[in-house]
Amino acid sequence: MSPPENPSPAAPAEPSQPPPPAAAAKGKGKKDEKKDDDLSEEDLALKEQLELYVVRAQDADPGVQKLALESMRQEIRSATSSMTSVPKPLKFLRPHFGTLKSYFETMQESELKKYMADILSVLALTMSVEGERESLKYRLLGSEGDIGSWGHEYVRNLAGEIAQEFQKRQDDDLPIDVLMELVQQIVSFHMKHNAEPEAVDLLMEVEDLDLLVEHVDATNYKRACLYLTSSSKFLPAPDDMLALDIAYTIYMKFGDLASALRISLQLEKSTQYVKQVYTATDDLLLKKQFSYLIARHGLAMEIDDEIAADDNDKEVLQEIVNNTKLSEGYLTLARDIEVMEPKSPEDIYKVHLIDGRGASSSLDSARQNLAATFVNAFVNAGFGQDKLMTAPSDSSSSGSSGNWLFKNKEHGKASAAASLGMILLWDTDSGLAQLDKYLHSNDTHVVAGALLGIGIVTCGVKSDCDPAFAILMEYIGKDDSNIRIGAILGLGIAYAGSQKEELKMHLSAVLGDSQSPLEVLVFSAIAMGLVFVGSCNEEIAQSIIFALMERSEAELAEPIIRLLPVALGLLYLGKQDSVEATAEVSKTFDEKIGKYCDVTLMSLAYAGTGNVLKVQKLLGICSQHLEKGETHQGPAVLGIALIAMAEELGAEMAVRSLERLLQYGEQNIRRAVPLALGILCISNPKVNVMDTLSRLSHDADADVSMAAIISLGLIGAGTNNARIAGMLRNLSSYYYKEAAHLFCVRIAQGLVHLGKGLLTLSPYHSDRFLLSPMALGGLVTVLHACLDMKSTILGKYHYILYIIVLAMQPRMLLTVDEDLKPLSVPVRVGQAVDVVGQAGRPKTITGFQTHSTPVLLAAGERAELATEKYIPLTPVLEGFVILKKNPEYHEE
């Protein structure tokens, strides 16, 4: 209902002598009489009563006026209404709103006038014209009173009007102090009445989130922070970081340090914030728990005297941060689930289940063996034993490692030797011991593979004596470029995210050397990008830019060159605007690579931010129809997925946009779409995406179908998903004559059974809140290499696939006691429910099953302890969780 513009016709122009209400009613004509007949007697009495108050409120005698306004106020306040209807007094006062407004203008300044303003402000709730903000206008003229007593709806309406008014005053440079006083009142009202999200929204509108810190208390800080952190994904920069910063401050204020730590890992300059969290407590157990989270996130951190004064404590914490316990914990999980038995590639292919034609064609046995090498490495990753590389070498058995190694040709041997590193993943001591024998081989490929293997073994696990650095450094300057690449890539994987200064020196020298072969250059750049991921390091950016500028026409036409812009982008991964200066420079490059570089930089800088404007920009790039030879649309498609993966809603919308691109896009766009879908749902096989990829895996264009096959492996990575495994088996018989396709199918099969189903490739952890930069960096590099499979993964650079090890993490929950020994407790594991802004204490998981730890967590699952016997030291049960006994718990 729109409120009447002018006072009802019955009201005379001069409000000085109003006619009695009866006369007024008569004059209203036939139409209204009918309406009055419909009203019950009570309503009719109320209506007449209110009309009388309206008349009396305009009386000359202040006493009468005051009484009338009092009574009117009582009626309005005591009125109850259902959710859908307007309260009766407001409905009956509607025709008189204009009368009262015009009378108000004539009143003298007095308490009464303020009183009248209060009532008009409430009436304006249902009667004022949209956009007039009358409710707010009269509120500011009225008495400074308790606004909450007029009801929740009124306060919400005011908050909305304040937001509009604030915008307008900002634009016209008017003072806003009066508004801010009102904001204070409203925020404290909302916080007392469980409406934290509304308080946060209002403060965001008036750009004063700091106020929140004063108004939260111990009962509602968790909900306020949950809303802040969840909404930060939808805010533009720099508001997103501001929201997280306020949440961090609030958590610190209430001593919820574990939650504060999760947020500090998201913030810019996270290391200082992390230190603050550590130094805020003296509880060593808590610090151990923090260290587990930091190790999982991949943050390279020195434990110094500020964090732990005692040397023994320092050593214990540094060990956890270095991830030295990871291998042990992972094997505990494997024993518990009883999957220690090594698997051979044949166990994965399951040829006997494929009906009809013999799937094992003798097409290209070296390539088949290479595929088997990768499958074997992926499936037995981290288990320390397999049936090809580590089988005991009896003179009689043919399965000894020496034999398998030489069933591969030339560069295939490199991947075979490196696969040993993957099998012994995270177990540095035995890994380095077993790889050592290959370093003395006469075959350069084997040496190169062993060097890469050393990098893989130490991936994510740091050590005080830095064995990988010591060994690999010797080989960086060798003459043979294979050996150099092995050593350089090994360093990149071993020290990803560590920002190790000594590496910068040595690798920059390789980059700056004009004599370096192109491939050595590219891999040095990639290694630098991985080690300094997200560091915005200008020096390195400069050296990569110079390397790009000095390349000749012929070199710029090489397919491997596309990894140089990726290396540059890795330096700015997720750092948003920091990339702009470098992006400007990239526009001056040779046009062959300039656009490619520009798009790649933008997509990596905004990866994981959910920035809608950038997604639109990339969609714009994809909508152009280009001449032949332009390649920059591939990275644009990947960029859409990288940016949108930040939150569920964006991911769903991106899947829909990618469907459109499939229908209308050019070939080079269609080739990238499957890979984009692969990263959007990595290790999270959603049925609709699975079906799309299954359809594309039979596409007429070979590149599209190969990308779709690899992506089936990516979305099912480490899930043992039976449906995908079935699809891949069928594809292996469908493509049994196509060596390249068959290779892709095998790789995908290896990925689906990654770590026998105990690992995940998802770069997100801690309830999908934290994004690990090194994991994302590894995935991005592999995906960009897959944009041109024929020349990278199907050519001689198949070992690029091993970079994916950066994203491999056990998807486990392992509970440990105060001495960090595994402790089995019952936990409930179910689908996570989003409880942001819900009233009360909603359940956070649904459809749960109860298991004993250690347990596996699938994508989108959450765990909580089933009993109250122990208290976890972190709110998010994932990875290693330390439990301490609950002193208040009594056994039944």
Secondary structure, DSSP 8 states (H G I E B T S, - for coil): ----SS--TTS-S-TTS---HHHHHHTTHHHHHHHHHHS-HHHHHHHHHHHHHHHHHT-SSHHHHHHHHHHHHHHHHH----SSS--HHHHHHGGGHHHHHHHHHHS-SSHHHHHHHHHHHHHHHHHS-TT--HHHHHHHHS----SGGG-HHHHHHHHHHHHHHHHHHHHHT---HHHHHHHHHHHHHHHHTT-HHHHHHHHHHTT-TTHHHHH--TTTHHHHHHHHHHHHTTS-TTHHHHHHHHHHHHHHHTT-HHHHHHHHTTSTTHHHHHHHHHHT---HHHHHHHHHHHHHHT------TTT--SHHHHHHHHHHHTTTTHHHHHHHHHHHHT--S---HHHHH-GGGS-SS-S---S-HHHHHHHHHHHHHHHTTTTS--SSSSS---SS-S--HHHHHTTS-HHHHHHHHHHHHHHTTT-HHHHHHHHHHHHT-S-HHHHHHHHHHHHHHTTT---TT-HHHHHHHTTTT-S-HHHHHHHHHHHHHHTTTS--HHHHHHHHHHHH-TTS-HHHHHHHHHHHHHHTTT---HHHHHHHHHHHHT--HHHHTSGGGGHHHHHHHHTTTT-GGGGHHHHHHHTTS-HHHHHHHHHHHHHHHTTTS--HHHHHHHHHHHTS---TT--THHHHHHHHHHHHTTSHHHHHHHHHHHHHHHHH--HHHHHHHHHHHHHHTTT---HHHHHHHHHHTT-SSHHHHHHHHHHHHHHTTTT--HHHHHHHHHHHHHTTT-HHHHHHHHHHHHHHTGGGGTEE--SEETTTTEE-HHHHHHHHHHHHHHTTGGGTTTTT-GGGGGGGGGG-EE-EEEEE-TTS-B---EEEEEEE---TT-SS---SEEEEEEEESSEE--TTEEEEESSSSEEESSSS--EEEEEEE-TT----
